[in-house]
């Protein structure tokens, strides 16, 4: 899920930049670059942390590495 969020954020940033550049070639270049960076960022995240949170007691009951 973290990989998807990171890749989506980079893709969204690329779309935002592409909205402000003018010209077809510049828009294509921004799309290609953001697509490549998105793939690299998404695949570089290898693990994460899981957390069990008790909402009633408002405490973390357990956590660990994935």
Buried (B, 14 or more C-beta within 10 A) or exposed (E): EEBEEBBEEBBEBBEEBBEEEEEEEEBEEBBEBBBEBBEEBBEEBEEEEEEEEEEEEEEEEEEEEE
